[in-house]
Amino acid sequence: MKIFSTEQIRQWDRFTIDHEPISSIDLMERAAQACFQYLKENISASAYWVFAGNGNNGGDGLAIARLLKHQGHEVSVYQVGSARMSDDCQTNLDRLRNMGIDYKVIISTEDIPPPPQGDVCIIDALLGTGQDRPLEGTYKALVDAVNTWNLPVFSIDLPTGLPADRPAGSSSVIRARYTLSFQLPKLAFFMPENDEYVGEWVVLDIGLSSQFYNAQDSTLDLTEIREIRQMIRPRKKSSHKGSHGTALLLAGSRGMMGAAILAARACLRSGAGKLVAQIPGAGLDLMQGAVPEAICLADENHFSLEKLPAGLNSFEAVGAGPGLGKSAATRGLIDQLLSSVRVPLVLDADALNIIAEQGWQNRIPPGTIITPHIKEFERLFGCYDRHHQRVQAALDMAAELGIYIVLKGRYSLVATPGKKGYFNPTGNSGMAKAGTGDVLTGMVTGLLAQGYEQATACRLAVFLHGMAGDLARSEHSEYGIIASDLIEKIGFCYLKVF
């Protein structure tokens, strides 16, 4: 699913009106009907307070109010601002009057009503995507007041005060419990700074032109399950372990063998035919006991990795980083690896930290996949005040270095060398636990070993990884998930996708 800019969305509306053809007021009615239907199916409030601005977002709100009233709900309408209304907003206000629905006008802060009593749902239809600067005056005072009411707020298309393409610039933004977005999600939904404002978001189809959508390019997409289904290759009945690749994992150090074990198990669960794990000598018994399916190579160094195995480039994929530590010996190993690897490579955790400390970013081989969390990313590429800046930096660095960057987070981003990025929708806060990143490293490595190209391996891995977390949540809650739970759900994810 493409993520459009605010300007593209405006053009999409206009194109639909001009080419479907449909009038703008009827398109507004479609949007209102979609919101009304969602409220009808998901909310059981006894009354609704609708706050509407003077533009088209306000027109949406007034139409929703009319539909709610027609259904028999108690509805109070507050029209905010003294500016001239858009034509479609005025039409919907006239329709509201014809139904005999009273409405109040809020011109100044003195007109802001006291908080409602009882089971009331607030509909925020003040500004939508029409506001791109911090709120002032009456709008700011109203938003600040609504945020103190502790009532469920449904924002139409976008919470008032929130820019569509970046994080909020001030604290005066509606804190919605749900945001009902039209046709596509907004870029702002994927910024962690905006979580408290957006709440849960839902995309409602209002029938905008598919011709326009198909003709438009987007820098950022949201991966959908239908794409994942198309990516996964069915296995041949006559295949054997050699048909699905051999992966090499460079992982572990004293006290950190758990990371190596998690990555190894995840690699195999992801479908790799065979795994060779190069580990410190002291970890041999631990690894063979925990992952009997893995072939273990014990490094001469007892507590960390020091030497690459013979035949490095005979493997289909190499993963390095989980639990490695940053000893002088391991720094030498990463130095050797960057110089000599010629097969698909995944770098994570301490492999990335060593690269950052040594300033070896330009030595990362083209085509490599790196999987940093935000702090690891900033060690590599600098600090950023806002996540949209970090997203742009990931796209820029992926293009500059010719690598693939999986920037981990609630909506993990896969940035590709072609300056195309993909947000991932699956996963939950229960996955914010030590070890889940090691699981992802193993999964990406396992998919590469099976012959998936890099962008596909990244997108598949983060989607299935997040889905595994969602399945684990259903059993353990977001509080009780541990990294091992994800590994046990990987196989179920394949079944669920198919």
C-alpha positions, 0 to 999 in steps of 0.5 A, spaced: 500 500 500 502 506 497 503 512 502 502 518 499 504 526 500 498 531 502 499 534 495 498 527 492 492 526 496 489 532 494 490 531 487 487 524 488 481 527 490 480 532 484 482 526 479 476 522 482 471 528 482 474 530 475 474 523 472 469 518 475 465 523 475 462 524 482 461 531 485 465 533 491 459 533 495 457 526 494 465 524 495 464 527 502 458 523 503 462 517 501 467 519 506 461 520 512 458 514 510 464 510 511 466 513 518 458 512 520 458 505 518 465 504 522 462 507 528 455 503 528 459 497 527 464 498 533 462 503 538 456 503 542 456 510 545 449 513 548 451 520 545 456 524 540 459 531 540 461 533 533 466 538 533 467 541 526 471 546 522 469 550 516 473 546 511 472 539 508 474 536 514 468 539 518 463 538 512 465 530 513 464 531 521 457 535 519 455 529 515 457 524 520 453 528 525 447 528 520 447 520 519 448 519 527 442 523 528 438 519 523 440 513 526 437 515 533 443 517 536 443 523 541 448 528 537 451 535 539 454 539 534 459 545 535 461 549 529 468 552 530 471 558 527 468 564 524 472 564 517 468 562 511 466 555 510 467 551 504 461 550 499 461 543 501 461 544 508 456 549 508 451 544 504 452 539 510 450 545 515 444 546 511 442 539 511 443 539 518 439 545 519 433 542 515 433 536 520 432 540 526 439 539 529 441 545 533 448 546 533 453 551 537 458 556 534 465 557 538 468 563 536 472 565 542 475 561 548 469 563 552 464 559 547 468 552 549 463 548 552 464 544 559 466 537 559 460 532 557 457 527 562 456 520 561 457 515 555 459 520 550 464 519 544 467 525 541 468 526 533 474 531 531 472 533 524 476 540 526 482 541 521 484 534 518 490 535 513 488 542 512 493 544 518 500 544 517 502 549 523 501 549 530 495 551 533 493 558 535 487 561 539 480 558 539 483 551 536 488 551 541 484 552 547 479 547 544 484 542 543 487 543 550 480 542 553 478 536 549 484 532 551 483 533 559 476 530 558 478 523 558 473 521 553 474 517 547 476 521 541 475 519 534 479 523 529 476 524 522 482 523 517 487 526 521 488 528 529 487 536 529 493 539 529 498 533 527 501 534 520 500 529 515 507 528 513 511 529 520 511 529 527 507 534 531 510 540 532 507 542 539 503 539 544 496 542 542 494 536 538 488 532 539 489 525 543 485 521 539 483 514 541 482 512 534 483 515 527 479 514 521 483 515 515 481 515 508 483 510 503 491 510 505 494 511 512 498 518 513 506 518 513 505 521 520 502 514 523 508 511 522 512 516 527 513 514 534 512 521 536 505 521 534 503 514 538 499 518 543 495 522 538 494 517 533 491 512 537 489 506 533 488 508 526 483 505 521 483 506 513 477 506 510 475 505 503 472 511 500 472 509 492 478 514 490 480 513 483 484 506 482 487 509 475 490 515 479 493 510 485 496 506 480 499 511 476 503 514 482 509 513 485 511 513 492 517 513 496 514 509 502 509 503 502 506 499 507 507 492 506 500 488 506 499 480 507 497 479 500 504 481 498 507 477 503 503 471 500 506 472 493 513 473 495 513 466 499 515 460 494 512 454 495 517 448 496 518 442 491 515 435 493 522 433 491 526 438 495 532 436 500 536 440 505 541 442 499 535 445 496 534 450 501 541 453 502 546 453 507 547 459 512 553 461 516 552 464 523 557 468 526 555 469 533 556 468 541 561 470 546 562 469 553 555 470 557 552 472 550 551 465 548 543 466 548 543 471 543 547 466 538 542 460 540 536 464 538 539 467 532 540 459 530 533 457 532 530 462 528 534 461 522 532 454 521 525 455 523 525 460 517 526 454 512 534 454 511 536 447 509 542 447 513 546 451 519 553 452 520 554 456 527 561 458 528 561 460 536 566 461 541 569 454 544 566 455 551 559 455 547 560 448 544 556 444 549 551 450 550 549 450 542 549 443 541 544 442 546 540 447 545 540 447 537 542 440 535 540 441 528 546 446 527 553 444 525 557 447 530 564 450 529 568 451 535 573 457 535 580 456 537 578 462 542 575 460 548 570 466 549 569 470 543 570 469 535 577 470 532 577 467 525 573 466 520 571 459 517 574 456 511 570 456 505 566 462 507 564 464 500 561 457 499 555 458 504 549 461 501 548 467 506 552 469 512 549 472 518 554 476 524 553 480 530 548 476 535 552 476 542 559 477 539 561 482 544 567 487 542 573 484 544 579 486 540 579 479 537 572 480 534 574 486 531 579 483 527 574 478 525 569 483 523 575 486 519 576 480 515 569 479 514 568 485 511 574 484 506 573 477 504 565 476 504 562 475 497 556 472 499 549 475 501 551 478 508 547 480 514 550 484 520 546 486 526 548 488 534 555 488 536 557 487 528 554 494 527 557 497 533 564 495 531 563 498 525 560 504 528 566 505 533 571 503 527 568 508 522 568 502 517 561 504 514 564 505 507 567 498 508 560 495 508 559 490 502 554 493 497 548 488 497 549 487 505 543 487 510 544 491 516 538 490 522 539 496 527 535 499 532 534 506 533 541 507 537 545 502 533 542 506 527 545 513 530 551 510 532 552 508 525 549 514 521 548 520 526 543 522 531 536 525 529 531 529 533 525 526 529 523 520 526 521 522 519 529 525 519 531 518 521 527 515 515 530 519 510 537 518 513 536 511 512 533 511 505 539 516 503 544 511 506 541 505 503 542 508 496 549 511 498 552 505 500 548 500 496 545 496 502 539 494 505 537 497 512 532 494 516 531 500 521 527 496 527 521 499 531 514 499 531 513 500 524 520 497 522 522 500 515 526 496 510 530 501 506 533 499 499 538 502 495 533 504 490 531 509 495 524 505 496 522 504 503 517 499 506 514 500 513 512 493 516 505 493 519 505 487 524 508 486 531 506 489 538 510 492 544 511 486 547 516 484 542 520 490 546 524 485 549 532 483 549 533 477 544 527 479 539 532 482 534 537 476 534 531 472 532 530 477 526 537 476 524 536 469 524 530 469 520 533 474 515 539 470 514 535 463 513 531 467 508 537 469 504 540 462 504 534 459 501 535 464 495 530 470 496 533 476 494 535 482 499 529 486 499 524 480 499 528 477 505 527 483 509 520 484 508 518 477 509 522 477 515 520 483 518 513 481 517 513 474 519 517 476 525 512 481 527 506 476 526 510 471 530 509 476 536 502 478 535 501 470 535 505 470 541 501 476 544 495 472 544 497 467 549 502 470 553 500 478 553 504 483 551 507 483 558 509 476 558 512 475 551 519 473 550 524 472 544 523 464 544 516 465 544 517 468 537 521 462 534 516 457 536 510 461 532 514 462 526 512 456 523 505 458 524 506 464 521 507 461 514 501 457 515 497 463 517 499 467 511 497 461 506 
